[in-house]
Amino acid sequence: MSAIFTVAGKLVTLFIYVLVGYVVSKRKMISEGFSDGISRFLLVITIPCLILSTFETDYTFERLVKAGEVYVISLIIFGASILIGYLTAWIFRISEESKSVWIYSVTFTNHAFMGWAVMDAVFGGESIFYATFANLAFSTYAYTYGVWLMRSTGTEAGKKHSMKEYIFTPVNAAIVVGLIMFVFQLRFPAPVDNAVQGMSSLTTPMAMLYVGTILTKSSIKDVFSDWRTYACSFVRLVLIPLLVLVIARPLVHDPMIYGVLVIGHAMPVAGFCAIFAGEYGNDVVLASKFIFITTLLCIITIPIFVMLL
């Protein structure tokens, strides 16, 4: 029951952020340039800070071994989810210009903001340590393959990009620094740490505000009548977590790790989908629809998976 209330509370918070973004954009309280700048600010500042903050946790060898297990299995799940994204894009005949947004939406979940809250409510604070490494697998794909995916279509389609552009980014730099800090148990000085924590806490509100500003480009009726949002919701909220639930059961013996894997992949579409779509000239309106509808419908699906666990 606590998981249901946790999900409901997080949903209300997310929808308030979206509503504020929608209202301030609709009433022209912010410029279109400001809205577009949000995506760059998130990618360069707040997301790297979020990654750094997640690695500030205690180290033991036993925990590290289990965390490594979570990371490797999560890598496999995200890789399989990418393949499912391509397969379902073909099954549902998603257009070429929308395919990147579809695959990203199907693959990458709102792992940290919503997932961690549910895990904490169901399994306790210890689960967040392992969730950090599942989120590291998310980062490994989302900020490398995910960037390539979004750049392969949209306004940057056809442009040549060197591997340096995918590897040497603020996000990937934060992952490397975070891992070093975790292994050697390093910490920022208190003023710097407070700044990093403060910046990281801006990520979810600003991402959802951005979704709200994008939704003003489409009518409410269009948001709810687009059949693709419900097809994406089925794949993202039902099919993939159900496959994880069934396939991982005989392979993962630690109940907490098993729960972290299932819950992490039962979350709605990541807010970063709209950020990347906006940054690289993809269908940002469709991305925002996917985020909005899957976040709305997960109030039904997440408690079901919690009960199945």
Buried (B, 14 or more C-beta within 10 A) or exposed (E): EEBBEBBEEBBEBBBEBBBBBBEBBEEEEBEEEEBBEBBEBBBEBBBBBBBBBBBBBEBEEEBBEBBEBBBEBBBBBBBBBBEBBBEBBEEBEBEEEBBBBBBBBBBBBBBBBBBBBBBBBBBEEEBBBBBBBBBBBBBBBBBBBBBBBBBBBBEBBEEEEEEEEBEEBBBBBBBEBBEEBBEEEEEBEEEEBEEBBEBBBBBBBBBBBBBBBBBBEBEEEEBEEBEBBEBBBBBBBBBBBBBBBEEBEEEBEEEBBBBBBBBBBBBBBBBBBBBBBBBBBBBBBBBBBBBBBBBBBBBEBBBBBBEEB
